[in-house]
Structures are given as structure tokens and as C-alpha cells.
């Protein structure tokens, strides 16, 4: 049986086309996985948002990755609706006004608000194309400092997790996508890391999608990643 603490820290991305495929994947993974991410593809499919409530009611936790960004009132009301769905985590873009609005709505609840720093598919060239005149590292640090002041957790590449942890301290959540098991392919991610290395760098939760949901045996793939995670703790 997988380490319970590690199961709470592994978030499997349900990057599948619809609710039926998501439910089939949850069934295949069984008790190996307790935490799921629902992003655009699934959330905006028929019944996708309702699945958040259904998973929560079944005892699973849900990370709703919607990357909210709008005027304060719209973000605040959106977060209130997400809270009613029963999600455990929610992303907003790391713009200070959106972070503050989300935190106002979430105050006193169990919802963890996560600010997305720099997408793991971006590198220096991608930032420059988007008009940012700073490095990935500099932008991540700036957003980490703002998150520390406002009180959100963060989503960032594991490559930046150590620097972020030094800025925000031991408590805030640092959720890292772009995780690939040892020997896995990076795909379209530019800044990736293995599960053990990500935890050692300071990540609190790891998001893994394709290496699990695209595997021929998803449960075995999830258990292998959990074993990598547990092994990193034993080696520490």
C-alpha cells in the first residue's frame, strides 16, 4: 500500500476529454490516488464542474486549475462558487489584485488559493515573446514575494521550488507540475523534474498527468511514482 502522506501530496491530472473518461480513470486508479486535478479540458466539458462535487463527496480531493484572472469582484464571486463545489485547491494568475480578491473570498474556508507564477511550458524565449523584460527566475521570485505578503500558495516549476521555499517559508503550499518519473520524456514541458528531486527542492504537492493517465497501466504507474516519492523521503 502506498504511503498515505505521499498519496496526499500526489495530484493526478485528469487531462482527459470528458466526464466519462475521467470517471473511468478514477475507477482504474482506485485507492492508489486520493487527489485529482481538473483543468480546462475536463472542467469545460459536459458535467466537468459537477464532477468536482461528486469527487469531493466520494472522499477525494480536487485541485481546480482554472487560473482565474479578472476584475476583483468577478474573481471574488468566482472563488465563492468554487468553494460551493467543494474543491480543495484553486488557481489564479499571480496578479496581486486577483490574488487578494481570491483570498478575501476564501478567508475562513479550507480552500487553498494558489497563484500561478510562470507556466512550466515557458522558458526565457517564451517570456520575451510575451513582453516580459526579466528572466524566468526573476519573475518567479517577484511573484513569490507577493504571494508571501498576500498569503496564497504557489504553482511553479520544481526547478524554482527551492528558491520559492526560501522566500515564503515552510508553510505555504508549493504545487509543482511538469513532474516526470526518472527516465520519462519531457513532452511539451520546458522545466521538468523527477518526483524525488521536486520534493527535495521544497515542493509540497506534485502534479502528474500524462505519465499516469496515458500509461497502459495507470494504477501501476501511479504506485511507481508514489514509490519514488517515498524513496526520496527515506533517503533524506
ChimeraX commands (.cxc) that place a marker at each C-alpha (Angstrom):
marker #1 position 0.00,0.00,0.00 radius 0.5
marker #1 position 1.22,3.47,-0.88 radius 0.5
marker #1 position 2.42,5.82,1.84 radius 0.5
marker #1 position -0.63,7.83,2.97 radius 0.5
marker #1 position 1.34,11.06,3.32 radius 0.5
marker #1 position 2.67,10.73,-0.21 radius 0.5
marker #1 position -0.81,9.97,-1.57 radius 0.5
marker #1 position -1.95,13.30,-0.11 radius 0.5
marker #1 position 0.90,15.01,-1.96 radius 0.5
marker #1 position 0.42,13.38,-5.37 radius 0.5
marker #1 position -2.17,15.13,-7.56 radius 0.5
marker #1 position -3.13,13.25,-10.70 radius 0.5
marker #1 position -4.14,15.50,-13.58 radius 0.5
marker #1 position -7.34,14.27,-15.20 radius 0.5
marker #1 position -6.31,15.59,-18.60 radius 0.5
marker #1 position -8.99,13.63,-20.43 radius 0.5
marker #1 position -11.70,14.77,-22.87 radius 0.5
marker #1 position -14.77,14.36,-20.71 radius 0.5
marker #1 position -16.50,13.15,-17.58 radius 0.5
marker #1 position -16.93,9.55,-18.74 radius 0.5
marker #1 position -13.21,9.17,-19.38 radius 0.5
marker #1 position -12.42,10.87,-16.06 radius 0.5
marker #1 position -14.68,8.57,-14.08 radius 0.5
marker #1 position -13.17,5.54,-15.81 radius 0.5
marker #1 position -9.67,6.74,-14.89 radius 0.5
marker #1 position -10.64,7.35,-11.26 radius 0.5
marker #1 position -12.08,3.83,-11.14 radius 0.5
marker #1 position -8.88,2.34,-12.59 radius 0.5
marker #1 position -6.69,4.22,-10.11 radius 0.5
marker #1 position -8.83,3.18,-7.14 radius 0.5
marker #1 position -7.39,3.81,-3.69 radius 0.5
marker #1 position -3.90,4.47,-5.07 radius 0.5
marker #1 position -4.88,8.10,-5.71 radius 0.5
marker #1 position -6.78,10.46,-3.43 radius 0.5
marker #1 position -6.16,13.84,-5.09 radius 0.5
marker #1 position -7.09,14.90,-8.64 radius 0.5
marker #1 position -6.57,17.98,-10.79 radius 0.5
marker #1 position -9.35,19.18,-13.06 radius 0.5
marker #1 position -8.24,21.70,-15.67 radius 0.5
marker #1 position -9.79,23.44,-18.67 radius 0.5
marker #1 position -10.30,20.38,-20.86 radius 0.5
marker #1 position -12.38,18.48,-18.32 radius 0.5
marker #1 position -13.91,21.40,-16.40 radius 0.5
marker #1 position -15.48,22.88,-19.53 radius 0.5
marker #1 position -16.77,19.56,-20.85 radius 0.5
marker #1 position -20.34,18.43,-20.10 radius 0.5
marker #1 position -20.60,17.60,-16.41 radius 0.5
marker #1 position -16.99,18.52,-15.74 radius 0.5
marker #1 position -17.56,21.04,-12.98 radius 0.5
marker #1 position -20.21,18.84,-11.36 radius 0.5
marker #1 position -17.53,16.14,-11.14 radius 0.5
marker #1 position -15.69,18.35,-8.63 radius 0.5
marker #1 position -18.58,17.99,-6.19 radius 0.5
marker #1 position -19.01,14.29,-6.89 radius 0.5
marker #1 position -15.35,13.51,-6.30 radius 0.5
marker #1 position -15.35,15.56,-3.10 radius 0.5
marker #1 position -18.46,13.73,-1.89 radius 0.5
marker #1 position -16.72,10.39,-2.51 radius 0.5
marker #1 position -13.81,11.39,-0.27 radius 0.5
marker #1 position -11.39,12.55,-2.96 radius 0.5
marker #1 position -9.73,15.95,-3.02 radius 0.5
marker #1 position -9.84,18.19,-6.08 radius 0.5
marker #1 position -7.42,20.81,-7.36 radius 0.5
marker #1 position -9.43,23.00,-9.74 radius 0.5
marker #1 position -6.95,24.56,-12.15 radius 0.5
marker #1 position -8.84,27.45,-13.75 radius 0.5
marker #1 position -6.21,30.21,-13.44 radius 0.5
marker #1 position -8.73,32.94,-12.69 radius 0.5
marker #1 position -7.92,36.48,-13.75 radius 0.5
marker #1 position -10.42,39.31,-13.98 radius 0.5
marker #1 position -11.57,42.37,-12.07 radius 0.5
marker #1 position -11.68,41.95,-8.29 radius 0.5
marker #1 position -15.42,41.39,-7.94 radius 0.5
marker #1 position -15.52,38.76,-10.69 radius 0.5
marker #1 position -12.63,36.83,-9.17 radius 0.5
marker #1 position -14.14,37.05,-5.70 radius 0.5
marker #1 position -17.55,35.77,-6.82 radius 0.5
marker #1 position -15.93,33.03,-8.87 radius 0.5
marker #1 position -13.99,31.79,-5.86 radius 0.5
marker #1 position -17.17,31.75,-3.79 radius 0.5
marker #1 position -18.77,29.48,-6.39 radius 0.5
marker #1 position -15.73,27.20,-6.43 radius 0.5
marker #1 position -15.96,26.88,-2.66 radius 0.5
marker #1 position -19.54,25.64,-3.02 radius 0.5
marker #1 position -18.34,22.95,-5.43 radius 0.5
marker #1 position -16.08,21.52,-2.72 radius 0.5
marker #1 position -12.67,21.99,-4.36 radius 0.5
marker #1 position -9.63,21.84,-2.07 radius 0.5
marker #1 position -7.32,23.96,-4.25 radius 0.5
marker #1 position -7.90,26.64,-6.88 radius 0.5
marker #1 position -5.51,28.55,-9.13 radius 0.5
marker #1 position -5.48,32.22,-10.01 radius 0.5
marker #1 position -2.92,34.02,-12.12 radius 0.5
marker #1 position -0.28,35.68,-9.94 radius 0.5
marker #1 position -1.52,39.24,-10.41 radius 0.5
marker #1 position -1.70,40.85,-6.96 radius 0.5
marker #1 position -5.25,42.18,-7.35 radius 0.5
marker #1 position -6.55,38.72,-8.33 radius 0.5
marker #1 position -4.65,37.05,-5.50 radius 0.5
marker #1 position -6.09,39.50,-2.95 radius 0.5
marker #1 position -9.63,39.11,-4.27 radius 0.5
marker #1 position -9.38,35.32,-4.14 radius 0.5
marker #1 position -8.04,35.38,-0.61 radius 0.5
marker #1 position -10.86,37.65,0.53 radius 0.5
marker #1 position -13.39,35.15,-0.78 radius 0.5
marker #1 position -11.58,32.12,0.65 radius 0.5
marker #1 position -10.96,33.59,4.12 radius 0.5
marker #1 position -12.13,31.24,6.85 radius 0.5
marker #1 position -12.60,28.27,4.49 radius 0.5
marker #1 position -10.48,25.19,3.75 radius 0.5
marker #1 position -9.83,26.28,0.16 radius 0.5
marker #1 position -6.15,26.75,-0.72 radius 0.5
marker #1 position -5.64,29.56,-3.23 radius 0.5
marker #1 position -2.63,29.02,-5.48 radius 0.5
marker #1 position -1.04,31.74,-7.58 radius 0.5
marker #1 position 0.44,30.55,-10.88 radius 0.5
marker #1 position 3.92,32.04,-11.30 radius 0.5
marker #1 position 5.30,31.11,-14.75 radius 0.5
marker #1 position 3.85,28.25,-16.78 radius 0.5
marker #1 position 6.19,25.27,-16.99 radius 0.5
marker #1 position 5.84,25.30,-20.79 radius 0.5
marker #1 position 7.58,28.69,-20.91 radius 0.5
marker #1 position 11.29,29.45,-20.94 radius 0.5
marker #1 position 13.26,32.69,-21.33 radius 0.5
marker #1 position 12.38,32.96,-25.03 radius 0.5
marker #1 position 8.69,32.47,-24.28 radius 0.5
marker #1 position 8.71,35.21,-21.65 radius 0.5
marker #1 position 10.47,37.60,-24.00 radius 0.5
marker #1 position 7.90,36.90,-26.72 radius 0.5
marker #1 position 5.15,37.72,-24.20 radius 0.5
marker #1 position 6.78,41.07,-23.44 radius 0.5
marker #1 position 8.45,40.35,-20.09 radius 0.5
marker #1 position 11.83,42.03,-19.73 radius 0.5
marker #1 position 13.07,39.76,-16.96 radius 0.5
marker #1 position 14.22,36.20,-16.57 radius 0.5
marker #1 position 12.01,33.30,-15.50 radius 0.5
marker #1 position 13.86,33.22,-12.18 radius 0.5
marker #1 position 13.38,36.95,-11.54 radius 0.5
marker #1 position 9.67,36.85,-12.34 radius 0.5
marker #1 position 9.10,33.79,-10.17 radius 0.5
marker #1 position 10.90,35.42,-7.25 radius 0.5
marker #1 position 8.85,38.59,-7.58 radius 0.5
marker #1 position 5.61,36.67,-7.61 radius 0.5
marker #1 position 6.73,34.54,-4.66 radius 0.5
marker #1 position 7.41,37.68,-2.64 radius 0.5
marker #1 position 3.94,38.99,-3.49 radius 0.5
marker #1 position 2.33,35.66,-2.58 radius 0.5
marker #1 position 4.13,35.71,0.76 radius 0.5
marker #1 position 2.64,39.12,1.54 radius 0.5
marker #1 position -0.86,38.25,0.35 radius 0.5
marker #1 position -0.99,34.72,1.78 radius 0.5
marker #1 position -1.54,32.47,-1.21 radius 0.5
marker #1 position 0.25,29.28,-2.08 radius 0.5
marker #1 position 2.05,28.97,-5.40 radius 0.5
marker #1 position 2.20,26.91,-8.56 radius 0.5
marker #1 position 5.66,26.82,-10.06 radius 0.5
marker #1 position 8.14,24.60,-11.80 radius 0.5
marker #1 position 10.03,22.34,-9.42 radius 0.5
marker #1 position 13.16,23.99,-10.81 radius 0.5
marker #1 position 12.16,27.13,-8.88 radius 0.5
marker #1 position 10.77,25.37,-5.78 radius 0.5
marker #1 position 13.93,25.70,-3.68 radius 0.5
marker #1 position 14.21,29.45,-4.31 radius 0.5
marker #1 position 10.49,29.92,-3.61 radius 0.5
marker #1 position 10.63,27.94,-0.39 radius 0.5
marker #1 position 13.46,30.17,0.83 radius 0.5
marker #1 position 11.25,33.19,0.19 radius 0.5
marker #1 position 7.88,32.01,1.51 radius 0.5
marker #1 position 8.99,29.82,4.41 radius 0.5
marker #1 position 7.94,26.30,5.39 radius 0.5
marker #1 position 4.16,26.56,5.46 radius 0.5
marker #1 position 2.64,27.72,2.13 radius 0.5
marker #1 position 1.74,25.13,-0.48 radius 0.5
marker #1 position 4.09,24.92,-3.45 radius 0.5
marker #1 position 2.46,22.81,-6.16 radius 0.5
marker #1 position 4.72,21.71,-8.99 radius 0.5
marker #1 position 3.54,20.49,-12.40 radius 0.5
marker #1 position 5.95,19.29,-15.04 radius 0.5
marker #1 position 6.85,16.22,-12.98 radius 0.5
marker #1 position 8.25,13.27,-14.89 radius 0.5
marker #1 position 9.35,9.94,-13.40 radius 0.5
marker #1 position 13.00,9.01,-13.73 radius 0.5
marker #1 position 13.65,8.30,-17.41 radius 0.5
marker #1 position 10.36,9.87,-18.55 radius 0.5
marker #1 position 10.02,12.15,-21.57 radius 0.5
marker #1 position 9.50,15.91,-21.04 radius 0.5
marker #1 position 6.85,16.30,-23.76 radius 0.5
marker #1 position 5.89,19.97,-24.20 radius 0.5
marker #1 position 7.23,20.95,-20.77 radius 0.5
marker #1 position 10.41,23.04,-20.72 radius 0.5
marker #1 position 11.24,22.89,-16.99 radius 0.5
marker #1 position 10.72,19.39,-15.57 radius 0.5
marker #1 position 11.98,17.40,-12.59 radius 0.5
marker #1 position 11.64,13.91,-11.11 radius 0.5
marker #1 position 9.29,13.34,-8.14 radius 0.5
marker #1 position 12.07,12.79,-5.63 radius 0.5
marker #1 position 14.03,15.83,-6.73 radius 0.5
marker #1 position 10.92,18.03,-6.63 radius 0.5
marker #1 position 10.12,17.06,-3.05 radius 0.5
marker #1 position 13.73,17.58,-2.02 radius 0.5
marker #1 position 13.58,21.06,-3.58 radius 0.5
marker #1 position 10.66,22.08,-1.38 radius 0.5
marker #1 position 7.50,21.17,-3.30 radius 0.5
marker #1 position 4.53,20.30,-1.11 radius 0.5
marker #1 position 2.45,18.68,-3.87 radius 0.5
marker #1 position 3.31,17.19,-7.26 radius 0.5
marker #1 position 1.02,17.26,-10.29 radius 0.5
marker #1 position 1.43,14.30,-12.64 radius 0.5
marker #1 position -0.83,13.79,-15.64 radius 0.5
marker #1 position 0.38,12.06,-18.81 radius 0.5
marker #1 position 2.88,9.69,-17.15 radius 0.5
marker #1 position -0.12,8.23,-15.29 radius 0.5
marker #1 position -3.27,8.79,-17.35 radius 0.5
marker #1 position -1.58,7.88,-20.65 radius 0.5
marker #1 position 0.10,4.78,-19.23 radius 0.5
marker #1 position -1.07,1.32,-20.27 radius 0.5
marker #1 position -1.44,0.51,-16.57 radius 0.5
marker #1 position -2.29,3.81,-14.83 radius 0.5
marker #1 position -2.50,2.39,-11.30 radius 0.5
marker #1 position 0.90,0.73,-11.60 radius 0.5
marker #1 position 2.34,4.00,-12.95 radius 0.5
marker #1 position 0.85,5.94,-10.02 radius 0.5
marker #1 position 2.21,3.43,-7.49 radius 0.5
marker #1 position 5.66,3.62,-9.08 radius 0.5
marker #1 position 5.66,7.41,-8.74 radius 0.5
marker #1 position 4.50,7.15,-5.15 radius 0.5
marker #1 position 7.38,4.76,-4.50 radius 0.5
marker #1 position 9.81,7.31,-5.98 radius 0.5
marker #1 position 8.31,9.92,-3.68 radius 0.5
marker #1 position 8.54,7.70,-0.61 radius 0.5
marker #1 position 12.08,6.73,-1.54 radius 0.5
marker #1 position 13.12,10.35,-1.58 radius 0.5
marker #1 position 11.93,10.77,2.00 radius 0.5
marker #1 position 13.74,7.64,3.16 radius 0.5
marker #1 position 16.93,8.89,1.54 radius 0.5
marker #1 position 16.65,12.32,3.17 radius 0.5
marker link #1:1,2 radius 0.2
marker link #1:2,3 radius 0.2
marker link #1:3,4 radius 0.2
marker link #1:4,5 radius 0.2
marker link #1:5,6 radius 0.2
marker link #1:6,7 radius 0.2
marker link #1:7,8 radius 0.2
marker link #1:8,9 radius 0.2
marker link #1:9,10 radius 0.2
marker link #1:10,11 radius 0.2
marker link #1:11,12 radius 0.2
marker link #1:12,13 radius 0.2
marker link #1:13,14 radius 0.2
marker link #1:14,15 radius 0.2
marker link #1:15,16 radius 0.2
marker link #1:16,17 radius 0.2
marker link #1:17,18 radius 0.2
marker link #1:18,19 radius 0.2
marker link #1:19,20 radius 0.2
marker link #1:20,21 radius 0.2
marker link #1:21,22 radius 0.2
marker link #1:22,23 radius 0.2
marker link #1:23,24 radius 0.2
marker link #1:24,25 radius 0.2
marker link #1:25,26 radius 0.2
marker link #1:26,27 radius 0.2
marker link #1:27,28 radius 0.2
marker link #1:28,29 radius 0.2
marker link #1:29,30 radius 0.2
marker link #1:30,31 radius 0.2
marker link #1:31,32 radius 0.2
marker link #1:32,33 radius 0.2
marker link #1:33,34 radius 0.2
marker link #1:34,35 radius 0.2
marker link #1:35,36 radius 0.2
marker link #1:36,37 radius 0.2
marker link #1:37,38 radius 0.2
marker link #1:38,39 radius 0.2
marker link #1:39,40 radius 0.2
marker link #1:40,41 radius 0.2
marker link #1:41,42 radius 0.2
marker link #1:42,43 radius 0.2
marker link #1:43,44 radius 0.2
marker link #1:44,45 radius 0.2
marker link #1:45,46 radius 0.2
marker link #1:46,47 radius 0.2
marker link #1:47,48 radius 0.2
marker link #1:48,49 radius 0.2
marker link #1:49,50 radius 0.2
marker link #1:50,51 radius 0.2
marker link #1:51,52 radius 0.2
marker link #1:52,53 radius 0.2
marker link #1:53,54 radius 0.2
marker link #1:54,55 radius 0.2
marker link #1:55,56 radius 0.2
marker link #1:56,57 radius 0.2
marker link #1:57,58 radius 0.2
marker link #1:58,59 radius 0.2
marker link #1:59,60 radius 0.2
marker link #1:60,61 radius 0.2
marker link #1:61,62 radius 0.2
marker link #1:62,63 radius 0.2
marker link #1:63,64 radius 0.2
marker link #1:64,65 radius 0.2
marker link #1:65,66 radius 0.2
marker link #1:66,67 radius 0.2
marker link #1:67,68 radius 0.2
marker link #1:68,69 radius 0.2
marker link #1:69,70 radius 0.2
marker link #1:70,71 radius 0.2
marker link #1:71,72 radius 0.2
marker link #1:72,73 radius 0.2
marker link #1:73,74 radius 0.2
marker link #1:74,75 radius 0.2
marker link #1:75,76 radius 0.2
marker link #1:76,77 radius 0.2
marker link #1:77,78 radius 0.2
marker link #1:78,79 radius 0.2
marker link #1:79,80 radius 0.2
marker link #1:80,81 radius 0.2
marker link #1:81,82 radius 0.2
marker link #1:82,83 radius 0.2
marker link #1:83,84 radius 0.2
marker link #1:84,85 radius 0.2
marker link #1:85,86 radius 0.2
marker link #1:86,87 radius 0.2
marker link #1:87,88 radius 0.2
marker link #1:88,89 radius 0.2
marker link #1:89,90 radius 0.2
marker link #1:90,91 radius 0.2
marker link #1:91,92 radius 0.2
marker link #1:92,93 radius 0.2
marker link #1:93,94 radius 0.2
marker link #1:94,95 radius 0.2
marker link #1:95,96 radius 0.2
marker link #1:96,97 radius 0.2
marker link #1:97,98 radius 0.2
marker link #1:98,99 radius 0.2
marker link #1:99,100 radius 0.2
marker link #1:100,101 radius 0.2
marker link #1:101,102 radius 0.2
marker link #1:102,103 radius 0.2
marker link #1:103,104 radius 0.2
marker link #1:104,105 radius 0.2
marker link #1:105,106 radius 0.2
marker link #1:106,107 radius 0.2
marker link #1:107,108 radius 0.2
marker link #1:108,109 radius 0.2
marker link #1:109,110 radius 0.2
marker link #1:110,111 radius 0.2
marker link #1:111,112 radius 0.2
marker link #1:112,113 radius 0.2
marker link #1:113,114 radius 0.2
marker link #1:114,115 radius 0.2
marker link #1:115,116 radius 0.2
marker link #1:116,117 radius 0.2
marker link #1:117,118 radius 0.2
marker link #1:118,119 radius 0.2
marker link #1:119,120 radius 0.2
marker link #1:120,121 radius 0.2
marker link #1:121,122 radius 0.2
marker link #1:122,123 radius 0.2
marker link #1:123,124 radius 0.2
marker link #1:124,125 radius 0.2
marker link #1:125,126 radius 0.2
marker link #1:126,127 radius 0.2
marker link #1:127,128 radius 0.2
marker link #1:128,129 radius 0.2
marker link #1:129,130 radius 0.2
marker link #1:130,131 radius 0.2
marker link #1:131,132 radius 0.2
marker link #1:132,133 radius 0.2
marker link #1:133,134 radius 0.2
marker link #1:134,135 radius 0.2
marker link #1:135,136 radius 0.2
marker link #1:136,137 radius 0.2
marker link #1:137,138 radius 0.2
marker link #1:138,139 radius 0.2
marker link #1:139,140 radius 0.2
marker link #1:140,141 radius 0.2
marker link #1:141,142 radius 0.2
marker link #1:142,143 radius 0.2
marker link #1:143,144 radius 0.2
marker link #1:144,145 radius 0.2
marker link #1:145,146 radius 0.2
marker link #1:146,147 radius 0.2
marker link #1:147,148 radius 0.2
marker link #1:148,149 radius 0.2
marker link #1:149,150 radius 0.2
marker link #1:150,151 radius 0.2
marker link #1:151,152 radius 0.2
marker link #1:152,153 radius 0.2
marker link #1:153,154 radius 0.2
marker link #1:154,155 radius 0.2
marker link #1:155,156 radius 0.2
marker link #1:156,157 radius 0.2
marker link #1:157,158 radius 0.2
marker link #1:158,159 radius 0.2
marker link #1:159,160 radius 0.2
marker link #1:160,161 radius 0.2
marker link #1:161,162 radius 0.2
marker link #1:162,163 radius 0.2
marker link #1:163,164 radius 0.2
marker link #1:164,165 radius 0.2
marker link #1:165,166 radius 0.2
marker link #1:166,167 radius 0.2
marker link #1:167,168 radius 0.2
marker link #1:168,169 radius 0.2
marker link #1:169,170 radius 0.2
marker link #1:170,171 radius 0.2
marker link #1:171,172 radius 0.2
marker link #1:172,173 radius 0.2
marker link #1:173,174 radius 0.2
marker link #1:174,175 radius 0.2
marker link #1:175,176 radius 0.2
marker link #1:176,177 radius 0.2
marker link #1:177,178 radius 0.2
marker link #1:178,179 radius 0.2
marker link #1:179,180 radius 0.2
marker link #1:180,181 radius 0.2
marker link #1:181,182 radius 0.2
marker link #1:182,183 radius 0.2
marker link #1:183,184 radius 0.2
marker link #1:184,185 radius 0.2
marker link #1:185,186 radius 0.2
marker link #1:186,187 radius 0.2
marker link #1:187,188 radius 0.2
marker link #1:188,189 radius 0.2
marker link #1:189,190 radius 0.2
marker link #1:190,191 radius 0.2
marker link #1:191,192 radius 0.2
marker link #1:192,193 radius 0.2
marker link #1:193,194 radius 0.2
marker link #1:194,195 radius 0.2
marker link #1:195,196 radius 0.2
marker link #1:196,197 radius 0.2
marker link #1:197,198 radius 0.2
marker link #1:198,199 radius 0.2
marker link #1:199,200 radius 0.2
marker link #1:200,201 radius 0.2
marker link #1:201,202 radius 0.2
marker link #1:202,203 radius 0.2
marker link #1:203,204 radius 0.2
marker link #1:204,205 radius 0.2
marker link #1:205,206 radius 0.2
marker link #1:206,207 radius 0.2
marker link #1:207,208 radius 0.2
marker link #1:208,209 radius 0.2
marker link #1:209,210 radius 0.2
marker link #1:210,211 radius 0.2
marker link #1:211,212 radius 0.2
marker link #1:212,213 radius 0.2
marker link #1:213,214 radius 0.2
marker link #1:214,215 radius 0.2
marker link #1:215,216 radius 0.2
marker link #1:216,217 radius 0.2
marker link #1:217,218 radius 0.2
marker link #1:218,219 radius 0.2
marker link #1:219,220 radius 0.2
marker link #1:220,221 radius 0.2
marker link #1:221,222 radius 0.2
marker link #1:222,223 radius 0.2
marker link #1:223,224 radius 0.2
marker link #1:224,225 radius 0.2
marker link #1:225,226 radius 0.2
marker link #1:226,227 radius 0.2
marker link #1:227,228 radius 0.2
marker link #1:228,229 radius 0.2
marker link #1:229,230 radius 0.2
marker link #1:230,231 radius 0.2
marker link #1:231,232 radius 0.2
marker link #1:232,233 radius 0.2
marker link #1:233,234 radius 0.2
marker link #1:234,235 radius 0.2
marker link #1:235,236 radius 0.2
view
